[in-house]
Amino acid sequence: MTTETQLPQATGSCCSPSGSCHDGADAGAQAGGVTTVYQVSGMTCGHCEGAISEEVSGIEGVTSVKAVAATGQVTVVSEAPLSDDAVRAAVDEAGYELVGRA
């Protein structure tokens, strides 16, 4: 059973041993890069978070995305500053509205 608990860490699973899917994104944020927090309207659940994360992750240079429906905030870590237009287009593609930087 110990081997199963350690497997997600060894394989790079998004979920930490504590069961949180957000810990992996935080680790990426601490590794370096440019961190920008955006305010997005329309997120209400985990599905919303996933849709936005998937689209924003597709932007070149993005290394980590953490969307939180409860606050409407999306934290993006990238290798270099991102164009707000690129982020807006990705959020629009996911079906939500980028309000601006938080």
GIZIWO-V149810 format. One record per residue. N is the residue number from 1. PHI is phi in radians with two decimals (none if undefined). D_CENTER is the distance of its C-alpha to the mean C-alpha in whole Angstrom. Layout:
BEGIN
n: {N | N}
phi: {PHI | PHI}
d_center: {D_CENTER | D_CENTER}
END
This chain:
BEGIN
n: {1 | 2 | 3 | 4 | 5 | 6 | 7 | 8 | 9 | 10 | 11 | 12 | 13 | 14 | 15 | 16 | 17 | 18 | 19 | 20 | 21 | 22 | 23 | 24 | 25 | 26 | 27 | 28 | 29 | 30 | 31 | 32 | 33 | 34 | 35 | 36 | 37 | 38 | 39 | 40 | 41 | 42 | 43 | 44 | 45 | 46 | 47 | 48 | 49 | 50 | 51 | 52 | 53 | 54 | 55 | 56 | 57 | 58 | 59 | 60 | 61 | 62 | 63 | 64 | 65 | 66 | 67 | 68 | 69 | 70 | 71 | 72 | 73 | 74 | 75 | 76 | 77 | 78 | 79 | 80 | 81 | 82 | 83 | 84 | 85 | 86 | 87 | 88 | 89 | 90 | 91 | 92 | 93 | 94 | 95 | 96 | 97 | 98 | 99 | 100 | 101 | 102}
phi: {none | -1.10 | -1.07 | -1.13 | -1.14 | -1.45 | -1.01 | -1.00 | -1.15 | -1.17 | -1.64 | 1.39 | -1.03 | -1.25 | -1.67 | -1.44 | -1.03 | -1.39 | 1.60 | -1.57 | -1.40 | -1.61 | -1.09 | -1.11 | -1.18 | -1.13 | -1.08 | -1.14 | -1.15 | -1.38 | -1.31 | 2.19 | 1.85 | -1.75 | -1.85 | -2.29 | -1.90 | -2.00 | -1.79 | -2.19 | -1.77 | 1.83 | -1.29 | -2.28 | -2.73 | -1.09 | -1.10 | -1.06 | -1.00 | -1.14 | -1.09 | -1.17 | -1.03 | -1.11 | -1.19 | -1.17 | -1.09 | -1.34 | -1.29 | -1.01 | 1.66 | -1.33 | -1.92 | -2.78 | -2.39 | -2.32 | -1.80 | -2.20 | -1.07 | -1.05 | -1.84 | 1.33 | -1.74 | -2.16 | -1.72 | -2.10 | -1.91 | -2.41 | -1.19 | -2.53 | -0.97 | -1.70 | -1.28 | -1.04 | -1.12 | -1.17 | -1.17 | -1.03 | -1.10 | -1.16 | -1.14 | -1.06 | -1.07 | -1.34 | 1.74 | -2.23 | -2.08 | -1.39 | -1.41 | 2.69 | -1.37 | -1.45}
d_center: {30 | 29 | 28 | 26 | 24 | 23 | 23 | 19 | 19 | 21 | 19 | 16 | 14 | 11 | 13 | 15 | 19 | 19 | 17 | 13 | 10 | 8 | 11 | 10 | 6 | 9 | 12 | 10 | 10 | 13 | 15 | 15 | 14 | 13 | 11 | 11 | 10 | 11 | 13 | 12 | 15 | 16 | 13 | 15 | 14 | 12 | 13 | 11 | 8 | 8 | 10 | 8 | 5 | 8 | 10 | 8 | 7 | 11 | 12 | 14 | 13 | 9 | 9 | 5 | 2 | 3 | 5 | 8 | 11 | 14 | 13 | 12 | 10 | 6 | 6 | 6 | 8 | 11 | 14 | 16 | 16 | 14 | 16 | 16 | 17 | 15 | 12 | 15 | 16 | 12 | 12 | 16 | 15 | 13 | 16 | 15 | 16 | 14 | 17 | 16 | 15 | 15}
END
